[in-house]
Amino acid sequence: MALPQPRVCVTGGGGFIASWLIKLLLSRGYTVHASLRDPCDPKNAHLMQLDKARENLHLFKADVLDCETLTPAIEGCRGIFHLATPVPEHKIVDPEREVLDPAVKGTLNVLKICSTLKVHKVVVMSSNAAVTSNPNWPQDRPKDESCWSDKEFCEEKEDWYSVAKLVAEQEALEYAEENGLNVVTLCPPYVFGPLLQSTVNTSSKLLIYIIKGGPDVMTNRLWDIVDVRDVADALLILYEKSESSGRYICSPNLICTRDLVDLLKKMFPKYHYIDEIVDADHGAAPLSCQKLRDLDWEPRKLEETLTDSVESYEKAGLLQDVAGDPCRLPSLIRMWL
């Protein structure tokens, strides 16, 4: 009989990626602590419906800015997956309160508690936003883990989400080095795939908008895309592989807007799709996820991700037109067009 896996904690457990990670952890025999701002919120009801959740999933009411509530969720856990971070839907008005404090202070709070409780390993979710916004990177050289977004460039654009992810990841790695804590970070791009939760995450809203269309004009820019299930796999690989260290990019698919629309039309011809795509410069350097592939990470094909995404949206009724309520892109994505 196989021995049970160690106890681990997932912060922000109700989110899109976190839900799939928890599902994966439970399937592998882990006991999971999930921290949530409100475990009783109906949007988190799907968690206790996952296989083995009744026996091995424990929900904790916690706020990453409140160490007293966060400590019980982490206590007794050998590993931590820190995924809790805000992804604002609307234009950011108060950067400190809306994104910087939760991302940066929240991450440091988690790490300090992990140091005190002698947690074995911490996997921190970062983002491509901490990698790609670097105008000085040579366009003929793929961006790897040595590439960091330019903080001043992001601040000038008022791209506060990228600033928050950049600073939080840098602080996490610096804290790890200074305090002897085992920390690795993962930087995913736009994340598609089937939904487990009842709410719709920001990346999925991008794909839904491309399918349904609306008043927002899109450029023919390049999109880095990964499947949510592959992100969950990557997080677990980074936790379980003793040789993992530093940061990791997980961006296996790169496609421009027009090619993405053409691919979707072939797969699902019945939808309207966006019909106005403005030409854009494709000069950005591609991303390399070879470091993660070297740990035997094998992502899905983009076609499988798109198929499963659209079928999930159909099942949830998300592709139906609603009179008087046109589909819109989240403000965060409009900023990057």
MARGULUM-333423 format. One line per 2 residues: number of its first residue (from 0); for each residue x negated, y, z of C-alpha. Coordinates in nm, 3 decimals, decimal comma. Layout:
% MARGULUM-333423
NUM> X:Y:Z; ...
//
This chain:
% MARGULUM-333423
0> 0,000:0,000:0,000; -0,138:0,339:-0,105
2> -0,224:0,583:0,168; -0,021:0,907:0,173
4> -0,185:1,214:0,022; -0,284:1,507:0,245
6> -0,043:1,784:0,341; -0,067:2,096:0,124
8> 0,101:2,437:0,113; 0,240:2,623:-0,189
10> 0,307:2,993:-0,134; 0,587:3,151:-0,338
12> 0,737:2,805:-0,372; 1,055:2,906:-0,554
14> 0,886:3,046:-0,866; 0,869:2,897:-1,214
16> 0,516:2,756:-1,192; 0,538:2,681:-0,819
18> 0,852:2,471:-0,870; 0,678:2,252:-1,126
20> 0,370:2,228:-0,906; 0,580:2,115:-0,611
22> 0,755:1,860:-0,832; 0,414:1,727:-0,942
24> 0,273:1,718:-0,589; 0,575:1,528:-0,456
26> 0,547:1,277:-0,741; 0,183:1,216:-0,644
28> 0,269:1,144:-0,281; 0,175:1,477:-0,123
30> 0,363:1,625:0,170; 0,432:1,987:0,075
32> 0,492:2,303:0,276; 0,656:2,569:0,057
34> 0,659:2,929:0,179; 0,957:3,138:0,064
36> 1,083:3,483:0,147; 1,426:3,329:0,208
38> 1,463:2,948:0,202; 1,843:2,989:0,218
40> 1,863:3,198:-0,100; 2,064:3,001:-0,361
42> 1,787:3,061:-0,616; 1,568:2,821:-0,414
44> 1,830:2,543:-0,392; 1,664:2,343:-0,671
46> 1,361:2,263:-0,454; 1,539:2,025:-0,219
48> 1,688:1,846:-0,521; 1,345:1,737:-0,646
50> 1,252:1,369:-0,614; 1,109:1,291:-0,267
52> 1,192:1,643:-0,144; 1,413:1,521:0,141
54> 1,127:1,324:0,289; 0,818:1,524:0,196
56> 0,908:1,889:0,128; 0,930:2,141:0,413
58> 1,045:2,499:0,351; 0,911:2,792:0,554
60> 1,041:3,147:0,571; 0,729:3,358:0,525
62> 0,596:3,683:0,384; 0,236:3,707:0,262
64> 0,212:4,051:0,423; 0,308:3,907:0,763
66> 0,045:3,668:0,899; 0,266:3,561:1,189
68> 0,524:3,415:0,951; 0,263:3,278:0,711
70> 0,051:3,087:0,962; 0,309:2,814:1,044
72> 0,344:2,733:0,672; -0,032:2,684:0,634
74> -0,095:2,511:0,968; -0,172:2,141:0,933
76> -0,240:2,166:0,558; -0,564:2,043:0,402
78> -0,517:2,245:0,083; -0,340:2,566:-0,020
80> -0,203:2,673:-0,357; -0,153:3,049:-0,338
82> 0,100:3,140:-0,608; 0,307:3,410:-0,434
84> 0,277:3,737:-0,624; 0,528:3,990:-0,761
86> 0,591:4,017:-1,136; 0,803:4,332:-1,162
88> 1,086:4,332:-1,416; 1,112:4,710:-1,443
90> 0,867:4,997:-1,474; 0,647:5,014:-1,166
92> 0,713:5,333:-0,970; 0,513:5,267:-0,653
94> 0,209:5,054:-0,748; 0,082:5,009:-0,393
96> 0,410:4,882:-0,251; 0,537:4,693:-0,555
98> 0,228:4,503:-0,671; -0,108:4,603:-0,520
100> -0,036:4,535:-0,153; 0,147:4,202:-0,207
102> -0,119:4,079:-0,451; -0,437:4,199:-0,282
104> -0,351:4,217:0,088; -0,130:3,911:0,056
106> -0,412:3,706:-0,095; -0,660:3,818:0,172
108> -0,408:3,733:0,445; -0,377:3,380:0,305
110> -0,754:3,338:0,288; -0,814:3,468:0,640
112> -0,558:3,224:0,779; -0,720:2,944:0,578
114> -1,060:3,031:0,727; -0,918:3,030:1,080
116> -0,740:2,697:1,028; -1,039:2,547:0,842
118> -0,846:2,463:0,527; -1,045:2,236:0,295
120> -0,970:2,410:-0,037; -0,768:2,702:-0,173
122> -0,648:2,731:-0,534; -0,547:3,089:-0,614
124> -0,323:3,171:-0,909; -0,462:3,465:-1,103
126> -0,367:3,562:-1,459; -0,498:3,635:-1,806
128> -0,419:3,993:-1,705; -0,741:3,975:-1,503
130> -0,936:3,858:-1,810; -0,818:4,007:-2,137
132> -0,797:4,388:-2,096; -1,163:4,452:-2,170
134> -1,212:4,682:-2,473; -1,591:4,647:-2,450
136> -1,599:4,269:-2,499; -1,752:4,174:-2,839
138> -1,471:4,079:-3,080; -1,675:3,797:-3,234
140> -1,733:3,626:-2,897; -1,457:3,416:-2,732
142> -1,359:3,545:-2,390; -1,462:3,300:-2,121
144> -1,462:3,307:-1,741; -1,735:3,572:-1,738
146> -1,494:3,824:-1,893; -1,304:4,053:-1,657
148> -1,042:4,314:-1,739; -1,168:4,672:-1,711
150> -1,010:4,824:-1,400; -1,041:5,185:-1,515
152> -0,897:5,097:-1,858; -0,596:4,931:-1,693
154> -0,546:5,222:-1,454; -0,550:5,470:-1,742
156> -0,276:5,267:-1,912; -0,089:5,249:-1,580
158> -0,099:4,871:-1,617; -0,069:4,813:-1,244
160> 0,009:4,442:-1,274; -0,327:4,379:-1,441
162> -0,502:4,593:-1,180; -0,335:4,394:-0,902
164> -0,428:4,054:-1,049; -0,783:4,167:-1,126
166> -0,854:4,308:-0,781; -0,684:4,019:-0,601
168> -0,890:3,759:-0,788; -1,217:3,946:-0,739
170> -1,144:3,992:-0,369; -1,060:3,623:-0,335
172> -1,386:3,507:-0,491; -1,589:3,759:-0,292
174> -1,419:3,655:0,032; -1,493:3,290:-0,047
176> -1,861:3,358:-0,103; -1,898:3,572:0,208
178> -1,703:3,338:0,440; -1,788:2,992:0,309
180> -1,430:2,915:0,204; -1,379:2,680:-0,093
182> -1,173:2,889:-0,338; -1,107:2,838:-0,709
184> -0,886:3,054:-0,932; -0,673:2,982:-1,238
186> -0,588:3,238:-1,508; -0,285:3,141:-1,720
188> -0,137:3,349:-2,005; 0,234:3,360:-2,101
190> 0,392:3,048:-1,953; 0,677:2,872:-2,136
192> 0,847:2,541:-2,072; 1,169:2,399:-1,924
194> 1,321:2,574:-1,623; 1,370:2,403:-1,288
196> 1,500:2,713:-1,111; 1,823:2,903:-1,181
198> 1,645:3,237:-1,235; 1,449:3,323:-1,550
200> 1,081:3,415:-1,521; 0,924:3,701:-1,716
202> 0,739:3,487:-1,973; 1,055:3,292:-2,055
204> 1,237:3,620:-2,114; 0,985:3,696:-2,388
206> 1,068:3,374:-2,572; 1,442:3,423:-2,519
208> 1,414:3,773:-2,667; 1,227:3,645:-2,973
210> 1,507:3,394:-3,031; 1,803:3,625:-2,968
212> 1,665:3,960:-3,085; 1,757:4,302:-2,954
214> 1,672:4,673:-2,964; 1,303:4,642:-2,868
216> 1,067:4,645:-3,167; 0,788:4,387:-3,149
218> 0,441:4,404:-3,301; 0,272:4,120:-3,484
220> 0,025:4,080:-3,199; -0,139:3,760:-3,081
222> 0,013:3,568:-2,790; -0,173:3,328:-2,563
224> 0,069:3,058:-2,449; 0,058:2,760:-2,212
226> 0,315:2,506:-2,093; 0,428:2,538:-1,730
228> 0,370:2,165:-1,678; 0,012:2,205:-1,802
230> -0,042:2,489:-1,555; 0,080:2,263:-1,274
232> -0,156:1,990:-1,397; -0,445:2,239:-1,404
234> -0,376:2,357:-1,050; -0,380:2,000:-0,921
236> -0,696:1,915:-1,117; -0,873:2,215:-0,963
238> -0,764:2,102:-0,618; -0,852:1,736:-0,656
240> -1,180:1,765:-0,850; -1,465:1,822:-0,607
242> -1,678:1,979:-0,881; -1,431:2,261:-0,959
244> -1,566:2,605:-0,872; -1,513:2,971:-0,959
246> -1,246:3,074:-1,208; -1,075:2,890:-1,494
248> -0,889:3,007:-1,805; -0,599:2,789:-1,927
250> -0,493:2,938:-2,263; -0,474:2,654:-2,518
252> -0,240:2,814:-2,775; -0,287:3,137:-2,971
254> -0,026:3,250:-3,223; 0,091:3,580:-3,373
256> 0,451:3,699:-3,348; 0,543:3,626:-3,713
258> 0,398:3,276:-3,704; 0,577:3,206:-3,377
260> 0,908:3,321:-3,526; 0,851:3,112:-3,840
262> 0,771:2,805:-3,632; 1,082:2,849:-3,417
264> 1,301:2,901:-3,726; 1,184:2,567:-3,866
266> 1,257:2,393:-3,536; 1,581:2,575:-3,444
268> 1,722:2,741:-3,759; 2,060:2,835:-3,610
270> 1,942:3,137:-3,411; 1,912:3,500:-3,528
272> 1,556:3,580:-3,410; 1,392:3,921:-3,405
274> 1,399:4,080:-3,750; 1,168:4,380:-3,711
276> 0,801:4,302:-3,654; 0,548:4,583:-3,692
278> 0,199:4,506:-3,820; -0,073:4,509:-3,555
280> -0,447:4,461:-3,530; -0,548:4,099:-3,468
282> -0,902:4,190:-3,370; -0,889:4,067:-3,010
284> -1,138:3,792:-2,923; -0,980:3,451:-2,857
286> -0,988:3,291:-2,514; -1,185:2,978:-2,432
288> -1,055:2,721:-2,185; -1,343:2,479:-2,241
290> -1,445:2,496:-1,874; -1,105:2,356:-1,775
292> -1,104:2,099:-2,056; -1,438:1,974:-1,921
294> -1,243:1,866:-1,611; -1,027:1,642:-1,836
296> -0,738:1,888:-1,866; -0,531:1,793:-2,172
298> -0,258:2,046:-2,257; 0,052:1,975:-2,466
300> 0,101:2,083:-2,825; 0,280:2,416:-2,868
302> 0,564:2,248:-3,059; 0,648:2,030:-2,759
304> 0,647:2,330:-2,529; 0,877:2,529:-2,758
306> 1,117:2,238:-2,807; 1,152:2,172:-2,435
308> 1,181:2,544:-2,360; 1,462:2,609:-2,608
310> 1,653:2,297:-2,506; 1,627:2,408:-2,143
312> 1,757:2,757:-2,230; 2,045:2,604:-2,426
314> 2,141:2,384:-2,133; 2,137:2,688:-1,902
316> 2,347:2,896:-2,144; 2,071:3,157:-2,181
318> 2,086:3,182:-2,561; 2,451:3,285:-2,580
320> 2,523:3,645:-2,684; 2,697:3,854:-2,419
322> 2,914:4,139:-2,550; 2,796:4,481:-2,438
324> 2,478:4,341:-2,281; 2,198:4,333:-2,542
326> 1,891:4,123:-2,470; 1,592:4,334:-2,362
328> 1,225:4,266:-2,308; 1,098:4,313:-1,951
330> 0,919:4,646:-1,904; 0,591:4,466:-1,831
332> 0,593:4,302:-2,175; 0,702:4,620:-2,357
334> 0,393:4,787:-2,213; 0,168:4,533:-2,383
336> 0,328:4,545:-2,730
//
